[in-house]
Amino acid sequence: MPRRIHLIGRKNSGKTTLVAELVAHWRAQGHRIGTIKHTHHHHELDTPGKDSHRHHQAGAAVVGIVARQASAVFWSADQDDPKQDRYAAMAPMFAGCDLVIVEGDSQTDAPKIEVWRAASGETPYSATDPTILALVTDDPVEVDAPCLPRSQVSKLAVWLWSELEA
């Protein structure tokens, strides 16, 4: 898999918006960026009742959908192997990317930055998690991690790119 960075943070911290802004910024510079949304909630990836969903329900190990505008492949996680590296399993799909941004997955060993807003009323994860590279916020906060301005996406993008190349 190409280089990977995780944007983590509490609900409604602005993770999705920041991912979209970083993708647009790097895309404008000619980079190819892939994204993955990580969730710990049960999420139905296919539409119940549709043919592909029926294939999966029947027991197909892998189900693909090919349409004019997009294609997708779904496979079931091995519930017996909690250490299964799903990112590695997805690597072939991201082989042409310069960077993959994962929204979420605070338990990863991969590099991660936190998006935080004081309005959440919660302490940043980076206050107690030394593995977080930086905190992205426009709010005053005291943490040991470097704080990067949320309102300056291009500055954040330059810092992040150089950090990942190091």
C-alpha positions as CSV (number, residue, x, y, z in Angstrom):
1,M,0.0,0.0,0.0
2,P,1.3,3.5,-0.6
3,R,2.0,5.9,2.3
4,R,-1.0,6.1,4.6
5,I,-2.1,8.7,7.1
6,H,-5.1,8.5,9.4
7,L,-7.2,11.6,10.3
8,I,-8.8,10.8,13.7
9,G,-11.0,12.8,16.0
10,R,-14.3,12.8,17.8
11,K,-17.7,12.9,16.1
12,N,-18.4,16.2,14.3
13,S,-14.8,17.4,14.6
14,G,-14.6,18.1,10.9
15,K,-12.7,15.0,9.7
16,T,-14.7,14.5,6.5
17,T,-14.4,18.1,5.5
18,L,-10.7,18.2,6.1
19,V,-10.2,14.9,4.1
20,A,-12.1,16.4,1.2
21,E,-10.1,19.7,1.4
22,L,-6.7,17.8,1.5
23,V,-7.7,15.6,-1.4
24,A,-8.7,18.6,-3.5
25,H,-5.4,20.4,-2.5
26,W,-3.1,17.5,-3.4
27,R,-5.2,16.6,-6.5
28,A,-4.7,20.2,-7.8
29,Q,-0.9,19.6,-7.4
30,G,-1.1,16.5,-9.6
31,H,-1.1,13.9,-6.8
32,R,-3.3,10.8,-6.9
33,I,-4.9,10.4,-3.5
34,G,-7.0,7.5,-2.3
35,T,-9.3,7.5,0.7
36,I,-10.8,5.0,3.1
37,K,-13.5,5.5,5.6
38,H,-13.0,3.4,8.8
39,T,-15.9,2.8,11.0
40,H,-16.4,0.6,14.1
41,H,-20.1,0.6,13.6
42,H,-22.0,-2.0,11.6
43,H,-22.4,-0.6,8.2
44,E,-24.3,-2.2,5.3
45,L,-22.1,-1.6,2.3
46,D,-24.6,-2.8,-0.2
47,T,-28.3,-2.1,-0.7
48,P,-30.5,-4.8,0.8
49,G,-32.7,-6.5,-1.8
50,K,-30.4,-5.7,-4.8
51,D,-28.8,-8.5,-6.7
52,S,-25.3,-8.0,-5.4
53,H,-26.6,-8.0,-1.8
54,R,-28.5,-11.2,-2.5
55,H,-25.2,-12.7,-3.8
56,H,-23.5,-11.8,-0.6
57,Q,-26.3,-13.1,1.5
58,A,-26.2,-16.4,-0.4
59,G,-22.6,-16.8,0.8
60,A,-20.4,-15.4,-1.9
61,A,-16.9,-14.6,-0.4
62,V,-16.4,-11.6,-2.7
63,V,-19.0,-9.6,-4.6
64,G,-18.2,-7.1,-7.3
65,I,-20.3,-4.4,-8.9
66,V,-19.3,-2.9,-12.2
67,A,-21.3,0.1,-13.5
68,R,-20.5,2.9,-15.9
69,Q,-19.9,5.5,-13.2
70,A,-18.1,3.4,-10.6
71,S,-17.1,-0.2,-9.6
72,A,-16.9,-1.7,-6.1
73,V,-15.8,-5.0,-4.5
74,F,-17.2,-6.2,-1.1
75,W,-15.8,-9.0,0.9
76,S,-16.6,-10.3,4.4
77,A,-14.1,-9.8,7.2
78,D,-12.7,-12.9,8.8
79,Q,-14.4,-12.6,12.2
80,D,-12.1,-15.4,13.5
81,D,-8.9,-13.3,12.8
82,P,-9.1,-9.9,14.7
83,K,-5.5,-9.2,13.5
84,Q,-6.5,-9.4,9.8
85,D,-4.8,-6.5,8.0
86,R,-7.7,-5.2,5.9
87,Y,-5.6,-2.3,4.7
88,A,-3.1,-4.8,3.2
89,A,-6.0,-6.6,1.6
90,M,-7.1,-3.3,-0.1
91,A,-3.6,-2.4,-1.2
92,P,-3.9,-3.5,-4.8
93,M,-6.8,-1.1,-5.3
94,F,-4.6,1.8,-4.1
95,A,-1.4,0.8,-5.9
96,G,-1.5,3.9,-8.2
97,C,-2.0,6.4,-5.4
98,D,0.7,8.7,-4.0
99,L,-1.0,8.7,-0.6
100,V,-4.0,7.1,1.1
101,I,-6.0,9.1,3.7
102,V,-8.0,7.0,6.2
103,E,-10.7,8.8,8.0
104,G,-10.7,7.2,11.4
105,D,-9.1,4.2,13.1
106,S,-7.4,5.6,16.2
107,Q,-6.0,2.2,17.1
108,T,-3.7,1.9,14.0
109,D,0.0,1.8,14.1
110,A,0.1,4.0,11.0
111,P,0.8,7.8,11.3
112,K,-2.2,9.7,12.5
113,I,-3.2,13.3,13.1
114,E,-6.2,14.5,15.1
115,V,-8.8,17.0,14.1
116,W,-10.3,18.7,17.2
117,R,-12.7,21.5,18.1
118,A,-13.1,23.0,21.6
119,A,-16.9,23.0,21.0
120,S,-16.9,19.2,21.4
121,G,-16.3,19.8,25.1
122,E,-14.0,16.8,25.2
123,T,-10.3,16.6,25.7
124,P,-8.2,15.9,22.6
125,Y,-7.0,12.3,22.2
126,S,-3.5,13.8,21.7
127,A,-3.5,14.9,25.3
128,T,-3.0,11.3,26.3
129,D,-1.9,9.5,23.1
130,P,1.8,10.3,22.3
131,T,1.5,8.4,19.0
132,I,-0.5,11.2,17.4
133,L,1.8,13.3,15.1
134,A,-0.1,16.5,15.3
135,L,-3.3,18.2,16.4
136,V,-5.3,20.2,13.8
137,T,-7.4,23.0,15.3
138,D,-8.0,26.7,15.3
139,D,-8.9,26.6,19.0
140,P,-6.4,27.2,21.9
141,V,-5.3,24.0,23.5
142,E,-2.4,22.7,25.5
143,V,-1.0,19.3,24.2
144,D,2.5,18.0,23.6
145,A,1.8,17.3,19.9
146,P,2.4,20.1,17.4
147,C,-0.7,22.2,16.7
148,L,-1.5,23.0,13.1
149,P,-4.0,25.6,12.0
150,R,-7.2,24.1,10.7
151,S,-8.0,27.2,8.7
152,Q,-4.8,27.0,6.7
153,V,-5.2,23.8,4.6
154,S,-2.3,24.5,2.3
155,K,0.1,25.0,5.2
156,L,-1.2,21.8,6.8
157,A,-0.9,19.9,3.5
158,V,2.7,21.0,3.0
159,W,3.6,20.1,6.6
160,L,1.9,16.7,6.4
161,W,3.4,15.8,3.0
162,S,6.9,16.6,4.2
163,E,6.3,14.7,7.5
164,L,5.2,11.6,5.5
165,E,8.3,11.8,3.3
166,A,10.7,11.9,6.2
